[in-house]
Amino acid sequence: MTEINIDTSALESMESLLGEQFADTLDFCCAEFERLGSEVLATIGKDKEAAIRHSHSLKSNAAQFGASSLAEVSRVIEQHLIMDNLPDAIDASTRLTEQVNGSQTQLNEWLASR
């Protein structure tokens, strides 16, 4: 089982910054995790630049909203692709879907508990 880490201090900072827009923004962000994760998986091994771009965007979005372990997996994928290490990038990508789903679940649970 993959460990899912959420940085609640990052979430609280974003909640403070966004105010009433926070819940809608978090919902959008969770949808973006799914879209970007799918794009990484669709382009890895086929279009290096697109895979790097999508993994970079996923890393940034995840970090901004406290999905620490998702951001880390995305960072690892991005770095391996930049270094032309496709086998390790593909290996890291096997954890991506579980990280996206687990992060979405934990973020939504955190929001529901507010």
N, CA, C and O atoms as a GROMACS GRO file, in nm:
protein
  456
    1MET      N    1   0.084  -0.119   0.000
    1MET     CA    2   0.000   0.000   0.000
    1MET      C    3   0.088   0.125   0.000
    1MET      O    4   0.185   0.134   0.076
    2THR      N    5   0.055   0.218  -0.083
    2THR     CA    6   0.130   0.343  -0.097
    2THR      C    7   0.089   0.441   0.013
    2THR      O    8  -0.030   0.457   0.042
    3GLU      N    9   0.187   0.505   0.072
    3GLU     CA   10   0.159   0.606   0.174
    3GLU      C   11   0.121   0.737   0.106
    3GLU      O   12   0.188   0.782   0.014
    4ILE      N   13   0.012   0.798   0.154
    4ILE     CA   14  -0.035   0.926   0.103
    4ILE      C   15  -0.009   1.030   0.212
    4ILE      O   16  -0.055   1.015   0.325
    5ASN      N   17   0.066   1.135   0.177
    5ASN     CA   18   0.097   1.240   0.273
    5ASN      C   19   0.033   1.372   0.230
    5ASN      O   20   0.049   1.416   0.117
    6ILE      N   21  -0.038   1.432   0.324
    6ILE     CA   22  -0.102   1.561   0.301
    6ILE      C   23  -0.045   1.660   0.403
    6ILE      O   24  -0.043   1.633   0.523
    7ASP      N   25   0.000   1.774   0.354
    7ASP     CA   26   0.053   1.881   0.440
    7ASP      C   27  -0.063   1.975   0.472
    7ASP      O   28  -0.098   2.061   0.391
    8THR      N   29  -0.121   1.958   0.590
    8THR     CA   30  -0.238   2.038   0.626
    8THR      C   31  -0.204   2.186   0.643
    8THR      O   32  -0.291   2.271   0.626
    9SER      N   33  -0.080   2.217   0.676
    9SER     CA   34  -0.044   2.359   0.688
    9SER      C   35  -0.051   2.429   0.552
    9SER      O   36  -0.089   2.546   0.545
   10ALA      N   37  -0.016   2.358   0.446
   10ALA     CA   38  -0.029   2.416   0.311
   10ALA      C   39  -0.176   2.437   0.278
   10ALA      O   40  -0.213   2.539   0.219
   11LEU      N   41  -0.260   2.342   0.315
   11LEU     CA   42  -0.404   2.356   0.292
   11LEU      C   43  -0.461   2.474   0.369
   11LEU      O   44  -0.539   2.552   0.315
   12GLU      N   45  -0.421   2.486   0.493
   12GLU     CA   46  -0.471   2.597   0.575
   12GLU      C   47  -0.426   2.732   0.519
   12GLU      O   48  -0.501   2.829   0.523
   13SER      N   49  -0.304   2.737   0.467
   13SER     CA   50  -0.255   2.861   0.405
   13SER      C   51  -0.338   2.896   0.282
   13SER      O   52  -0.375   3.012   0.262
   14MET      N   53  -0.366   2.795   0.199
   14MET     CA   54  -0.446   2.820   0.079
   14MET      C   55  -0.589   2.858   0.117
   14MET      O   56  -0.650   2.943   0.053
   15GLU      N   57  -0.642   2.795   0.220
   15GLU     CA   58  -0.778   2.828   0.266
   15GLU      C   59  -0.783   2.973   0.313
   15GLU      O   60  -0.879   3.045   0.284
   16SER      N   61  -0.681   3.014   0.386
   16SER     CA   62  -0.674   3.152   0.434
   16SER      C   63  -0.662   3.251   0.318
   16SER      O   64  -0.726   3.356   0.318
   17LEU      N   65  -0.582   3.216   0.220
   17LEU     CA   66  -0.560   3.301   0.104
   17LEU      C   67  -0.685   3.312   0.016
   17LEU      O   68  -0.720   3.422  -0.029
   18LEU      N   69  -0.751   3.200  -0.008
   18LEU     CA   70  -0.862   3.196  -0.103
   18LEU      C   71  -0.999   3.223  -0.042
   18LEU      O   72  -1.093   3.257  -0.113
   19GLY      N   73  -1.011   3.209   0.088
   19GLY     CA   74  -1.138   3.235   0.155
   19GLY      C   75  -1.253   3.154   0.098
   19GLY      O   76  -1.245   3.031   0.091
   20GLU      N   77  -1.360   3.222   0.058
   20GLU     CA   78  -1.480   3.155   0.008
   20GLU      C   79  -1.455   3.074  -0.119
   20GLU      O   80  -1.531   2.982  -0.150
   21GLN      N   81  -1.351   3.106  -0.191
   21GLN     CA   82  -1.321   3.036  -0.316
   21GLN      C   83  -1.244   2.905  -0.293
   21GLN      O   84  -1.222   2.829  -0.387
   22PHE      N   85  -1.205   2.880  -0.168
   22PHE     CA   86  -1.118   2.766  -0.140
   22PHE      C   87  -1.180   2.632  -0.180
   22PHE      O   88  -1.116   2.555  -0.252
   23ALA      N   89  -1.303   2.604  -0.137
   23ALA     CA   90  -1.364   2.474  -0.164
   23ALA      C   91  -1.375   2.448  -0.314
   23ALA      O   92  -1.343   2.338  -0.360
   24ASP      N   93  -1.420   2.547  -0.390
   24ASP     CA   94  -1.432   2.530  -0.535
   24ASP      C   95  -1.295   2.512  -0.599
   24ASP      O   96  -1.279   2.432  -0.692
   25THR      N   97  -1.196   2.585  -0.549
   25THR     CA   98  -1.062   2.574  -0.604
   25THR      C   99  -1.002   2.438  -0.573
   25THR      O  100  -0.935   2.378  -0.657
   26LEU      N  101  -1.027   2.387  -0.452
   26LEU     CA  102  -0.977   2.255  -0.416
   26LEU      C  103  -1.042   2.148  -0.502
   26LEU      O  104  -0.974   2.054  -0.545
   27ASP      N  105  -1.172   2.159  -0.528
   27ASP     CA  106  -1.240   2.064  -0.617
   27ASP      C  107  -1.177   2.067  -0.757
   27ASP      O  108  -1.151   1.962  -0.816
   28PHE      N  109  -1.154   2.188  -0.808
   28PHE     CA  110  -1.092   2.202  -0.940
   28PHE      C  111  -0.952   2.140  -0.939
   28PHE      O  112  -0.914   2.071  -1.033
   29CYS      N  113  -0.877   2.166  -0.833
   29CYS     CA  114  -0.742   2.115  -0.822
   29CYS      C  115  -0.741   1.961  -0.821
   29CYS      O  116  -0.656   1.899  -0.886
   30CYS      N  117  -0.833   1.902  -0.749
   30CYS     CA  118  -0.842   1.755  -0.747
   30CYS      C  119  -0.872   1.700  -0.886
   30CYS      O  120  -0.818   1.596  -0.925
   31ALA      N  121  -0.958   1.768  -0.961
   31ALA     CA  122  -0.986   1.728  -1.099
   31ALA      C  123  -0.861   1.743  -1.186
   31ALA      O  124  -0.834   1.661  -1.274
   32GLU      N  125  -0.785   1.848  -1.159
   32GLU     CA  126  -0.659   1.870  -1.233
   32GLU      C  127  -0.557   1.761  -1.202
   32GLU      O  128  -0.483   1.718  -1.290
   33PHE      N  129  -0.553   1.715  -1.077
   33PHE     CA  130  -0.463   1.604  -1.043
   33PHE      C  131  -0.492   1.485  -1.133
   33PHE      O  132  -0.402   1.422  -1.188
   34GLU      N  133  -0.621   1.455  -1.146
   34GLU     CA  134  -0.663   1.341  -1.228
   34GLU      C  135  -0.628   1.362  -1.376
   34GLU      O  136  -0.575   1.273  -1.441
   35ARG      N  137  -0.659   1.481  -1.426
   35ARG     CA  138  -0.632   1.510  -1.567
   35ARG      C  139  -0.482   1.506  -1.596
   35ARG      O  140  -0.438   1.443  -1.692
   36LEU      N  141  -0.403   1.573  -1.512
   36LEU     CA  142  -0.259   1.578  -1.535
   36LEU      C  143  -0.194   1.441  -1.516
   36LEU      O  144  -0.103   1.405  -1.590
   37GLY      N  145  -0.241   1.365  -1.418
   37GLY     CA  146  -0.190   1.230  -1.399
   37GLY      C  147  -0.216   1.144  -1.521
   37GLY      O  148  -0.128   1.069  -1.565
   38SER      N  149  -0.336   1.154  -1.576
   38SER     CA  150  -0.370   1.080  -1.699
   38SER      C  151  -0.283   1.123  -1.816
   38SER      O  152  -0.241   1.041  -1.896
   39GLU      N  153  -0.257   1.254  -1.825
   39GLU     CA  154  -0.171   1.305  -1.932
   39GLU      C  155  -0.028   1.254  -1.919
   39GLU      O  156   0.035   1.219  -2.019
   40VAL      N  157   0.023   1.250  -1.796
   40VAL     CA  158   0.157   1.195  -1.776
   40VAL      C  159   0.161   1.051  -1.825
   40VAL      O  160   0.250   1.013  -1.901
   41LEU      N  161   0.064   0.971  -1.781
   41LEU     CA  162   0.062   0.830  -1.818
   41LEU      C  163   0.043   0.811  -1.969
   41LEU      O  164   0.096   0.716  -2.027
   42ALA      N  165  -0.033   0.900  -2.032
   42ALA     CA  166  -0.057   0.889  -2.177
   42ALA      C  167   0.065   0.929  -2.260
   42ALA      O  168   0.083   0.879  -2.371
   43THR      N  169   0.148   1.018  -2.206
   43THR     CA  170   0.259   1.071  -2.286
   43THR      C  171   0.395   1.011  -2.250
   43THR      O  172   0.488   1.021  -2.330
   44ILE      N  173   0.408   0.951  -2.134
   44ILE     CA  174   0.537   0.897  -2.093
   44ILE      C  175   0.581   0.786  -2.191
   44ILE      O  176   0.505   0.694  -2.220
   45GLY      N  177   0.701   0.799  -2.240
   45GLY     CA  178   0.752   0.704  -2.338
   45GLY      C  179   0.711   0.734  -2.480
   45GLY      O  180   0.754   0.665  -2.573
   46LYS      N  181   0.627   0.836  -2.499
   46LYS     CA  182   0.580   0.871  -2.633
   46LYS      C  183   0.617   1.014  -2.671
   46LYS      O  184   0.657   1.040  -2.784
   47ASP      N  185   0.604   1.105  -2.575
   47ASP     CA  186   0.632   1.247  -2.600
   47ASP      C  187   0.700   1.302  -2.475
   47ASP      O  188   0.635   1.344  -2.380
   48LYS      N  189   0.832   1.300  -2.478
   48LYS     CA  190   0.910   1.337  -2.360
   48LYS      C  191   0.877   1.477  -2.309
   48LYS      O  192   0.855   1.495  -2.189
   49GLU      N  193   0.873   1.574  -2.397
   49GLU     CA  194   0.847   1.713  -2.355
   49GLU      C  195   0.709   1.728  -2.292
   49GLU      O  196   0.694   1.798  -2.192
   50ALA      N  197   0.610   1.664  -2.350
   50ALA     CA  198   0.475   1.671  -2.293
   50ALA      C  199   0.470   1.603  -2.157
   50ALA      O  200   0.408   1.654  -2.063
   51ALA      N  201   0.535   1.489  -2.144
   51ALA     CA  202   0.538   1.417  -2.016
   51ALA      C  203   0.608   1.500  -1.909
   51ALA      O  204   0.564   1.503  -1.794
   52ILE      N  205   0.716   1.567  -1.946
   52ILE     CA  206   0.786   1.654  -1.851
   52ILE      C  207   0.695   1.770  -1.810
   52ILE      O  208   0.683   1.801  -1.692
   53ARG      N  209   0.631   1.832  -1.906
   53ARG     CA  210   0.543   1.945  -1.879
   53ARG      C  211   0.427   1.905  -1.786
   53ARG      O  212   0.396   1.977  -1.691
   54HIS      N  213   0.365   1.791  -1.815
   54HIS     CA  214   0.251   1.746  -1.734
   54HIS      C  215   0.296   1.706  -1.594
   54HIS      O  216   0.228   1.736  -1.496
   55SER      N  217   0.409   1.637  -1.584
   55SER     CA  218   0.456   1.597  -1.450
   55SER      C  219   0.498   1.720  -1.370
   55SER      O  220   0.478   1.724  -1.248
   56HIS      N  221   0.555   1.821  -1.435
   56HIS     CA  222   0.592   1.945  -1.367
   56HIS      C  223   0.468   2.018  -1.316
   56HIS      O  224   0.465   2.064  -1.201
   57SER      N  225   0.366   2.028  -1.399
   57SER     CA  226   0.241   2.094  -1.358
   57SER      C  227   0.175   2.019  -1.243
   57SER      O  228   0.125   2.081  -1.148
   58LEU      N  229   0.174   1.886  -1.250
   58LEU     CA  230   0.115   1.807  -1.144
   58LEU      C  231   0.193   1.825  -1.014
   58LEU      O  232   0.134   1.838  -0.907
   59LYS      N  233   0.325   1.826  -1.023
   59LYS     CA  234   0.410   1.848  -0.906
   59LYS      C  235   0.377   1.982  -0.840
   59LYS      O  236   0.360   1.989  -0.719
   60SER      N  237   0.369   2.086  -0.920
   60SER     CA  238   0.344   2.220  -0.867
   60SER      C  239   0.206   2.232  -0.804
   60SER      O  240   0.193   2.285  -0.694
   61ASN      N  241   0.104   2.184  -0.873
   61ASN     CA  242  -0.032   2.190  -0.821
   61ASN      C  243  -0.046   2.110  -0.692
   61ASN      O  244  -0.107   2.155  -0.596
   62ALA      N  245   0.011   1.991  -0.692
   62ALA     CA  246   0.002   1.905  -0.574
   62ALA      C  247   0.072   1.970  -0.454
   62ALA      O  248   0.018   1.968  -0.344
   63ALA      N  249   0.189   2.025  -0.475
   63ALA     CA  250   0.263   2.089  -0.366
   63ALA      C  251   0.186   2.209  -0.311
   63ALA      O  252   0.180   2.230  -0.190
   64GLN      N  253   0.129   2.286  -0.399
   64GLN     CA  254   0.058   2.407  -0.357
   64GLN      C  255  -0.062   2.374  -0.268
   64GLN      O  256  -0.096   2.451  -0.178
   65PHE      N  257  -0.125   2.260  -0.294
   65PHE     CA  258  -0.244   2.222  -0.217
   65PHE      C  259  -0.214   2.110  -0.118
   65PHE      O  260  -0.306   2.040  -0.074
   66GLY      N  261  -0.088   2.094  -0.081
   66GLY     CA  262  -0.053   2.006   0.029
   66GLY      C  263  -0.047   1.858   0.000
   66GLY      O  264  -0.030   1.778   0.092
   67ALA      N  265  -0.062   1.818  -0.125
   67ALA     CA  266  -0.054   1.675  -0.159
   67ALA      C  267   0.094   1.638  -0.176
   67ALA      O  268   0.143   1.619  -0.287
   68SER      N  269   0.163   1.628  -0.063
   68SER     CA  270   0.308   1.614  -0.061
   68SER      C  271   0.360   1.490  -0.131
   68SER      O  272   0.455   1.498  -0.209
   69SER      N  273   0.299   1.375  -0.104
   69SER     CA  274   0.349   1.252  -0.165
   69SER      C  275   0.322   1.248  -0.315
   69SER      O  276   0.402   1.193  -0.391
   70LEU      N  277   0.210   1.305  -0.358
   70LEU     CA  278   0.183   1.316  -0.502
   70LEU      C  279   0.284   1.409  -0.568
   70LEU      O  280   0.333   1.380  -0.677
   71ALA      N  281   0.314   1.520  -0.502
   71ALA     CA  282   0.414   1.613  -0.556
   71ALA      C  283   0.549   1.544  -0.568
   71ALA      O  284   0.621   1.566  -0.666
   72GLU      N  285   0.585   1.462  -0.471
   72GLU     CA  286   0.715   1.394  -0.473
   72GLU      C  287   0.723   1.291  -0.587
   72GLU      O  288   0.823   1.285  -0.658
   73VAL      N  289   0.618   1.212  -0.605
   73VAL     CA  290   0.618   1.115  -0.715
   73VAL      C  291   0.627   1.189  -0.848
   73VAL      O  292   0.700   1.146  -0.938
   74SER      N  293   0.555   1.298  -0.861
   74SER     CA  294   0.559   1.377  -0.985
   74SER      C  295   0.697   1.436  -1.008
   74SER      O  296   0.745   1.441  -1.121
   75ARG      N  297   0.762   1.481  -0.900
   75ARG     CA  298   0.898   1.535  -0.910
   75ARG      C  299   0.996   1.427  -0.957
   75ARG      O  300   1.081   1.453  -1.042
   76VAL      N  301   0.984   1.308  -0.902
   76VAL     CA  302   1.072   1.198  -0.940
   76VAL      C  303   1.054   1.165  -1.088
   76VAL      O  304   1.152   1.146  -1.161
   77ILE      N  305   0.930   1.158  -1.133
   77ILE     CA  306   0.903   1.130  -1.275
   77ILE      C  307   0.967   1.239  -1.361
   77ILE      O  308   1.038   1.209  -1.457
   78GLU      N  309   0.941   1.365  -1.326
   78GLU     CA  310   0.994   1.477  -1.402
   78GLU      C  311   1.147   1.470  -1.410
   78GLU      O  312   1.204   1.485  -1.518
   79GLN      N  313   1.212   1.449  -1.298
   79GLN     CA  314   1.359   1.447  -1.296
   79GLN      C  315   1.415   1.332  -1.378
   79GLN      O  316   1.513   1.350  -1.451
   80HIS      N  317   1.356   1.214  -1.368
   80HIS     CA  318   1.403   1.101  -1.448
   80HIS      C  319   1.386   1.129  -1.598
   80HIS      O  320   1.472   1.093  -1.678
   81LEU      N  321   1.276   1.192  -1.634
   81LEU     CA  322   1.255   1.225  -1.775
   81LEU      C  323   1.358   1.328  -1.823
   81LEU      O  324   1.413   1.315  -1.933
   82ILE      N  325   1.384   1.428  -1.741
   82ILE     CA  326   1.483   1.530  -1.778
   82ILE      C  327   1.621   1.466  -1.797
   82ILE      O  328   1.697   1.506  -1.885
   83MET      N  329   1.652   1.366  -1.715
   83MET     CA  330   1.783   1.299  -1.722
   83MET      C  331   1.784   1.184  -1.823
   83MET      O  332   1.878   1.105  -1.826
   84ASP      N  333   1.679   1.175  -1.906
   84ASP     CA  334   1.667   1.067  -2.005
   84ASP      C  335   1.672   0.928  -1.944
   84ASP      O  336   1.727   0.835  -2.003
   85ASN      N  337   1.615   0.914  -1.827
   85ASN     CA  338   1.609   0.785  -1.759
   85ASN      C  339   1.464   0.735  -1.764
   85ASN      O  340   1.394   0.734  -1.664
   86LEU      N  341   1.422   0.694  -1.882
   86LEU     CA  342   1.284   0.652  -1.904
   86LEU      C  343   1.244   0.531  -1.819
   86LEU      O  344   1.134   0.531  -1.765
   87PRO      N  345   1.329   0.429  -1.805
   87PRO     CA  346   1.286   0.314  -1.723
   87PRO      C  347   1.248   0.353  -1.580
   87PRO      O  348   1.148   0.304  -1.527
   88ASP      N  349   1.328   0.439  -1.517
   88ASP     CA  350   1.295   0.481  -1.380
   88ASP      C  351   1.175   0.574  -1.376
   88ASP      O  352   1.098   0.572  -1.280
   89ALA      N  353   1.157   0.657  -1.480
   89ALA     CA  354   1.038   0.742  -1.488
   89ALA      C  355   0.913   0.655  -1.499
   89ALA      O  356   0.813   0.682  -1.433
   90ILE      N  357   0.919   0.553  -1.580
   90ILE     CA  358   0.805   0.462  -1.595
   90ILE      C  359   0.779   0.388  -1.465
   90ILE      O  360   0.664   0.370  -1.426
   91ASP      N  361   0.886   0.345  -1.399
   91ASP     CA  362   0.871   0.277  -1.270
   91ASP      C  363   0.801   0.368  -1.170
   91ASP      O  364   0.709   0.325  -1.100
   92ALA      N  365   0.844   0.494  -1.160
   92ALA     CA  366   0.781   0.589  -1.068
   92ALA      C  367   0.635   0.614  -1.107
   92ALA      O  368   0.550   0.634  -1.020
   93SER      N  369   0.606   0.614  -1.235
   93SER     CA  370   0.470   0.642  -1.281
   93SER      C  371   0.370   0.534  -1.241
   93SER      O  372   0.249   0.556  -1.244
   94THR      N  373   0.419   0.416  -1.204
   94THR     CA  374   0.328   0.309  -1.160
   94THR      C  375   0.259   0.345  -1.030
   94THR      O  376   0.156   0.286  -0.996
   95ARG      N  377   0.312   0.441  -0.955
   95ARG     CA  378   0.252   0.485  -0.829
   95ARG      C  379   0.161   0.606  -0.847
   95ARG      O  380   0.096   0.650  -0.752
   96LEU      N  381   0.156   0.659  -0.967
   96LEU     CA  382   0.088   0.786  -0.989
   96LEU      C  383  -0.062   0.779  -0.967
   96LEU      O  384  -0.117   0.863  -0.895
   97THR      N  385  -0.129   0.683  -1.024
   97THR     CA  386  -0.275   0.674  -1.011
   97THR      C  387  -0.316   0.656  -0.866
   97THR      O  388  -0.412   0.719  -0.820
   98GLU      N  389  -0.245   0.571  -0.793
   98GLU     CA  390  -0.277   0.551  -0.652
   98GLU      C  391  -0.254   0.678  -0.571
   98GLU      O  392  -0.329   0.708  -0.479
   99GLN      N  393  -0.149   0.754  -0.605
   99GLN     CA  394  -0.123   0.880  -0.537
   99GLN      C  395  -0.232   0.983  -0.568
   99GLN      O  396  -0.280   1.052  -0.478
  100VAL      N  397  -0.272   0.992  -0.694
  100VAL     CA  398  -0.378   1.086  -0.731
  100VAL      C  399  -0.506   1.052  -0.656
  100VAL      O  400  -0.567   1.139  -0.593
  101ASN      N  401  -0.548   0.926  -0.661
  101ASN     CA  402  -0.673   0.886  -0.597
  101ASN      C  403  -0.668   0.904  -0.446
  101ASN      O  404  -0.762   0.955  -0.385
  102GLY      N  405  -0.558   0.862  -0.385
  102GLY     CA  406  -0.544   0.875  -0.241
  102GLY      C  407  -0.539   1.020  -0.196
  102GLY      O  408  -0.597   1.056  -0.093
  103SER      N  409  -0.470   1.103  -0.273
  103SER     CA  410  -0.463   1.245  -0.239
  103SER      C  411  -0.600   1.311  -0.250
  103SER      O  412  -0.639   1.389  -0.164
  104GLN      N  413  -0.672   1.279  -0.356
  104GLN     CA  414  -0.807   1.334  -0.372
  104GLN      C  415  -0.894   1.295  -0.253
  104GLN      O  416  -0.965   1.380  -0.198
  105THR      N  417  -0.890   1.170  -0.215
  105THR     CA  418  -0.971   1.122  -0.103
  105THR      C  419  -0.936   1.196   0.025
  105THR      O  420  -1.025   1.244   0.095
  106GLN      N  421  -0.807   1.204   0.056
  106GLN     CA  422  -0.766   1.269   0.181
  106GLN      C  423  -0.795   1.420   0.180
  106GLN      O  424  -0.833   1.476   0.283
  107LEU      N  425  -0.777   1.484   0.067
  107LEU     CA  426  -0.808   1.626   0.059
  107LEU      C  427  -0.958   1.652   0.079
  107LEU      O  428  -0.996   1.745   0.149
  108ASN      N  429  -1.039   1.570   0.017
  108ASN     CA  430  -1.184   1.585   0.033
  108ASN      C  431  -1.228   1.554   0.176
  108ASN      O  432  -1.318   1.620   0.229
  109GLU      N  433  -1.166   1.455   0.239
  109GLU     CA  434  -1.197   1.425   0.378
  109GLU      C  435  -1.156   1.541   0.468
  109GLU      O  436  -1.230   1.578   0.560
  110TRP      N  437  -1.041   1.600   0.441
  110TRP     CA  438  -0.996   1.715   0.519
  110TRP      C  439  -1.095   1.830   0.506
  110TRP      O  440  -1.132   1.894   0.605
  111LEU      N  441  -1.138   1.857   0.382
  111LEU     CA  442  -1.232   1.966   0.358
  111LEU      C  443  -1.366   1.939   0.428
  111LEU      O  444  -1.424   2.031   0.487
  112ALA      N  445  -1.413   1.817   0.424
  112ALA     CA  446  -1.540   1.782   0.487
  112ALA      C  447  -1.535   1.796   0.640
  112ALA      O  448  -1.637   1.817   0.704
  113SER      N  449  -1.416   1.783   0.695
  113SER     CA  450  -1.400   1.793   0.840
  113SER      C  451  -1.392   1.938   0.890
  113SER      O  452  -1.388   1.962   1.011
  114ARG      N  453  -1.389   2.036   0.797
  114ARG     CA  454  -1.374   2.177   0.835
  114ARG      C  455  -1.503   2.234   0.885
  114ARG      O  456  -1.509   2.352   0.921
   0.00000   0.00000   0.00000
